[in-house]
Amino acid sequence: MSDYSDAYAAYISNADYDTEADATKAAAFISACRKLMLLMPKRARHGSGEELEVDPATLRDELRGAQAWLARYRRAVKGPRLSDFSNFRD
């Protein structure tokens, strides 16, 4: 993921991590958000001369949401810790 188009493609293809309940997609989405924030210019011009403003706050919100989802997912998958006392007296 060395350029903007790769980062954007990863962002789009992994944006459904939560509906798919896929931790791998969530991790890839987080990585894509970080790379987009680094690679994306504040303003970009299209061929017709119109300007597009990119809001980094939106990407930060998406990043934080994905990080929180992934943390909750991992805690849920791990489940509660149960002690095993089967060989306690040995």
Secondary structure as the mmCIF struct_conf table of DSSP 4:
data_model
#
loop_
_struct_conf.conf_type_id
_struct_conf.id
_struct_conf.beg_label_comp_id
_struct_conf.beg_label_asym_id
_struct_conf.beg_label_seq_id
_struct_conf.end_label_comp_id
_struct_conf.end_label_asym_id
_struct_conf.end_label_seq_id
BEND BEND1 ASP A 3 ASP A 3
HELX_RH_AL_P HELX_RH_AL_P1 TYR A 4 SER A 13
TURN_TY1_P TURN_TY1_P1 ASN A 14 ASP A 16
HELX_RH_AL_P HELX_RH_AL_P2 TYR A 17 GLU A 20
TURN_TY1_P TURN_TY1_P2 ALA A 21 ALA A 21
HELX_RH_AL_P HELX_RH_AL_P3 ALA A 23 LEU A 39
BEND BEND2 LYS A 42 LYS A 42
STRN STRN1 ARG A 43 ARG A 45
TURN_TY1_P TURN_TY1_P3 GLY A 47 SER A 48
BEND BEND3 GLY A 49 GLY A 49
STRN STRN2 GLU A 51 GLU A 53
HELX_RH_AL_P HELX_RH_AL_P4 PRO A 56 LYS A 78
TURN_TY1_P TURN_TY1_P4 SER A 86 ARG A 89
#
